[in-house]
Amino acid sequence: MSETFRLENYLARIGHNGATAADLATLKALQLAHLEAIPFEALDPFLRRPVNLDPASVQAKLVDSRRGGYCFEHNLLFRSALQAIGFQVTGLAGRVRWMSPPDSPLGPKTHMMLKVDLTEGAYLADVGFGACLLDAPLQLKADIEQTTAMGTYRLTQSDGLFSLSAKRQGGWRTLYVFDLQPQIQADYELGNWFTSTNPNIPLTTRLIMERLAGGRRYRLVDRLLSTEASDGEVVAERTLRNASELSEAMRDIFKVTPPAPAEEIFDRAGS
């Protein structure tokens, strides 16, 4: 994507007017600005629409229009921005564990994240995990708690796999497991096709949106809209009653112009 990437358009989209040096401060600023400006939304899989990962499609959707995307789109875009600035970035892939019982077998690699190598060491950067968006890059070090403005996280390592967990009110919860094997575009195309078309994947059957802004985590699952504080406590929750309320939430909270009428999305979210 870097050959046709328009960095100035991306920086304008996320509202970043600061430095663009390949350092930790810039990485942190870009990750937070990206998450506030471009929401996680899986409307295309939910509406049975194709998700295209070619450079032009990703930029047209997430940068040039008022849309968000899901992990592959977000992290491919973020990787291109970082590389255009001069960061050393490696694309990785993970196996999602968020909804999986602890003793269940590992599933396929259906999530994308990034390893960013800095003078301070390697960092995990991820702007696309829609169940628990990470507001800051994490040191790629095991067995230390890392607290950001929006949560506390921990990486552990066993049998060649890193496991990323978030501290919740009920204890630690695993987001995904991954290794450091670099991925190529074909790996992401395969994972993208599986994730966006498989009827057993939540993104194809449930309306899921999430955005971080102003120290709050906004999440929509089907018709349930919730707001979480930085410690994960739910401070507001309500069920959207009609398509008009859904349209307002998409416009005002998630900053999304949907690709289909709100009535169609609302009806499908209640089916």
N, C-alpha and C positions, 0 to 999 in steps of 0.2 A: 504493500500500500504506500510505502514511503515515496516511490517514484512520482506519484501523482497527488501526494498529500499536500493540502493547502493549510499550512500551519497558522497563517494569520486569520483564516476563517474560523479555525477551531478555537483559537485563543479568544476571538470575539464572541463565539458561541458560549464559552464558559465564563466570560467576563473577567479574564485574567489580564491585568495590565502591569503586573510586576515583572521581576527578573525572569529570564529564561536560561539560566546557567544550568549545566548538568550536575546539580548538587542536591543534597537532601532537602534543603529548604524549598527549592523549586518543586521537587517531587511532591512534597507534602502539600504545597499550595495548589498545585495542579490537580492532585487527586481530590481534594476537598471541593475545589471549584467545579470540577467535572461532575461530581455527585450532586451538587446543589443545582446545577444547570440542566443536566441530562438525566432524566429519571430511568430507573429500571421499569420496563414494561414489556410484556410478552403478548401484545395484542395480535400480532401476526400469527403466531402459532395457535392462539386461542380462537382466532377467526378462520383457521385453516388456510392461511395465506403463506406463501413461501417466504423464507428468510434468506436473503442473498448476502454473501460475505465478500463479494468483490469490492475493490476500493471505491468505485464510483457509487455503488448502492449504499454502502455503509455511510459514506460522507453525505450523500443526498438525504438520507433518512435522519441521521443523528445530528448533523451539522447544519445542513441547509434548510431543514424543515423543523417544525415543532413536534418532534417525535423523540422517543427514547428507544431502548432496545434491550436485549438480554445479553448474557455474559460474553458470547463470542463477538457480538457487534461492539459492545462497550470496550472490551479489552483489546480487540484488534485496532480500534480507533485510538485508544490510549497509547498502545505500543507505537503506533505511527507517529503520534505527537512527540512522545519521548525520544524516539530515534531521530526525528527531524531536529530536535534541540541538541542532540549529541549524547544522550544517555546510551549506555550499553544494556540492552534489554534482550531477554530470552523468553520466548513463549513456552509456557508449561500447560499441562492438563491435569485435572483432578477427577476423583470419583466422589460424587456427592453422598454425604452421610446424614444430612440434616433431619430427614424424616425416617431414617433407617434404624431398626433395633440394633443395639450395640453388637450383638452376636450374629447378625445377618451377614451373608457373603458380600464381598465387594461387587459393585455394579460397574458399568462401562465408564469410560472417561467422557463425561458430559459437561465438564466445566473448564473454562480457560482462566488462567491467571498468569502473572508475569514475575520474572526474577530480574531485578535491577541491580547491577553491580556498581557500587559507589566506592569512593576512597574509604568510607567508614565500614565497608563490608557489603554483603549481599542483603537485599531487602525483597520482601514479598509485596507486590503491588497488585491490587485487585479492585476494579471499579464495577464489577458485574455480578456479584453473588446476591441475587435478589431476595433471599430470605433474611439476610443479615449483612447489609452493605457495610464495607469496611471504610471508615472515614480517613484512614491514614495508612501509609505503608508500614509494614512490620519487619523488624530485624529477622533475618532468616537464621534464627538461633533457637535451639530446643530448650525446653524446661525453664523458661523465664516468663513471668507474667508481663504483658505489655499493655499499658493503659493508654487509650486515646480519649478524645473528648466524648466519644459516643460508646465506649465499651472497654472491656478488658479481655485480652486474648492470650492464648498460649499455644505454642507449637511444641509437639512432642515427636519423637522419632523412634521407630521400631521396624525391624526387618526391611530396612531400606526405604521406608515410607515416612514422610512427614504427615502429621495430623494436626489440623488447625481447629481449635475449639474456642468458643466464646463463653464467658461467665454469665450465666443467667441467674434469675432469682432462685431457681430450683437446683442450681449447680452448673457444672460444665456441660456444654453441648457441642458436639462435633459438627463443623461445617462440611469439611471434605478432607480427603487424604490425597497425597500427590508425591511424585518423585521429581527428580531434577532432569529427567530426560527431555531435551528440547523437542518441540513439536514443529511440524511443517504445516503449510496451509492445507494439504490434503487431510491431515489428521483432524483439523478443525471442521473441514467440510463434512467429513463423515459424522463427527459428533453433532454438528449442527443439524444435519438431516435427521438423525435419530431423535434428537431432542425436540425438534419442531414438528415431527410427524407421528411419533409413537403415541398411541392412545393411552398408554399406561404412564406417561410422563405428565405431572401436574400442569405444566405450562400449556398443554393442548386441551385440557379439560376445565381449568379454573382461570378466572380473571385475577391476575396478580400484578400489582404495581407497587413500587416503593421509591421513596425519595428522602434524602437527608437535607435539612435546611434549618438554619436558625437554632441549632442545638436540639432539634426534634427529628424523630424518625416517623415518617408517614407511610402507612401500609394499607393497601386495599386487597382483600382476598374475597373474590366474588362480590357480595354486596356489603361486606363488613369493613368499615373504615376505622382505623385505629391510629392513635398518636402516642408515641412513646417518648419518655424523657431520656436523658443521656444514660441513666442507670438501667434502662430497660423497663421501667415501670410504665404501665399503660395509664396515661393521664386523661385520655378521652377515647370513647368508642361509641359508634352508632351504626345502625344498619341503614343503608341507602334505600329509600322507599320507592323511588321511581327513576325513570331515565333522565329527568331534569336534574335531579340531585347528583346522579352519576356524571352528567355532563359538566356540572359546576365543579365537582371534585377533580375531574380530569383537567379542566381548564385552570382552576385557581390553585389547586394543591400540587398536582403532578405536572402541570405545565405542558400538557399533551393535547394535540389536535388529533383525534382518533381517525383511523382510515375507514371507518364505517359509522353509520348513525348510532347515537347513544342508545336508541331504543333497541336496536339489534343486539348490541353488546349487553345491555341490561337484561334482556330476555334470556340470552344464552347463559349469563352468569347465574340465573336462577333456575336453570333447567337441570 
